[in-house]
Amino acid sequence: MEDEFDFTAKNLKHYPHFDAPITLREIRNLVTDRERVATNSFYPFFLYEDSWQPYRSTDAAKPDKKTRPIRYGARRDAYIFAFYRRKLSRLYEARLREIGIEDCPIAYRQVLKPGRGGGKCNIDFAKDAFDEIDRLGDCVAIALDIKGYFENLDHGRIKRIWCDLLGVERLPPDHYAVFQNITKYNFVDQRSAYSRLGYFGMRERNGHMTLGFLIPFRDMPKQICSNSDFRAKICGGDPKYGPSLVQKNVLPHGVPQGAPISDLIANFYLLEFDRVMADYARVRGGRYMRYSDDILLILRGGSPEAREAIAFATTEMRKHGPELRIKDAKTCVAQFQRIPGGLQFHHLKQRSDEVAKNGFEYLGFRYDGRRVYVRDSTISRFYRKVAGAAKRDGRLHAEKNPTLDAGTLISSFNFSLFSQRFSKVKKTNLTGDYRSWTFYSYLKRSAEAFGPKGDRILQQARGFDKHMKRKVSAAIVRSVTKGQSSKQTQVGCQPIM
């Protein structure tokens, strides 16, 4: 295959979208034909909001829910984006090696572990950062955050860097088509499309009408509509269905977070910024790392050095696009100082929503100069995930056994099987793909990676079994109570003969 890139069965995409699935052979023929790529009619992206509730400590006010727009393309378009990502990634990696900063941008790349093979994950990157703090001793750790990073990448700059990586003055037609459709992209709100096509709307559940899928999502067709229905119902071709649902990004900045090539663009966009900041840190005997929109500087010194570094980074960032800004409210600065037996830590500046007062947080971990912990928000998010699964599984167990009382349902529930999705796994499984880890195996892998400093990590989830059983049991009791109430209501509504 061209450039030795290939697609395998694991690359096939099975989610519902506007286009029909295509075979591996068809994928290869499409992505390697430059003329077909140049003339490809790209479908609109699907847009949905990814929302989550930030962690709060017991004594803090509940923060607002956070959302971020996720856009994902039709299958054939995604294969093209992925293929061109691979082509550009090879050039980007060569450029990183050429200028000596291959260890600085660390997101969305395979950064190899020295001598052991395999790629690093966030655990390893956090360990690298905390090891650097240990090495420097008297130092400051500075965490900076870029505001709305993906949404604010300047299209003109993206194009210039793209051309530079290819070594051309203007993009070839195939590359230009990919560039155009990842910048001036079209998109459709996912829920609006499902509603227009009859897959989403009002339905009855537990005696009440509520919005939801009218068929189980797993039964959704892979191609959600024919090309004629796409034109008539989605694009507004037939007025009886309403106006077009298709929107266009008309701004001179922004790429869709969720597309297979957007992560690479987010990396190469700050190529020059990374070089300048890496040089800045090296001259001062420290280190610079960037994980997408999260910037980390570890430097010798204290408050004056931190203020100077923040001002320098802020000034440099302004050179990389009119919309890019470093958020002062998200800036965190921690001072570490050597004392007998290790390091001591205190904050010089905390984020406005900071809740971890007992350590410097980076990539899901907290370091206080002596020990490493998993962030409290990570533990909290895990327990919320367990609670959500318990609510669903407990309800389904009760619905499948409507004649059993709550006590019998609880005693017959397979807690062991439920636990396996989150809890302990065999140690031998920890060396595999990190996406297959359970939360417990993630904690175990973290504890092993950090060594003696991570000896408290496993203790952070020691209440898992009790939490799991309490949440499942509560869900079962709720379902039984609701079912009994519904039956009583139905009996009470029977006509009097």
GIZIMO-V177374 format. One record per helix or strand of 3 or more residues. SS is the DSSP state (H for helix, E for strand). FROM is the first residue (numbers start at 1). LEN is the number of residues. Records with the same first field share a line. If there is no record, write none. Layout:
SS->FROM-LEN + FROM-LEN
This chain:
H->2-3 + 9-3 + 24-8 + 34-5 + 75-25 + 122-15 + 150-3 + 155-12 + 173-11 + 190-7 + 217-3 + 227-8 + 239-3 + 262-7 + 271-13 + 303-16 + 328-3 + 376-25 + 406-7 + 415-6 + 427-5 + 434-3 + 439-16 + 458-4 + 464-29
E->45-9 + 65-8 + 139-8 + 186-4 + 200-6 + 208-6 + 287-5 + 294-7 + 332-8 + 342-8 + 360-3 + 365-3 + 372-3
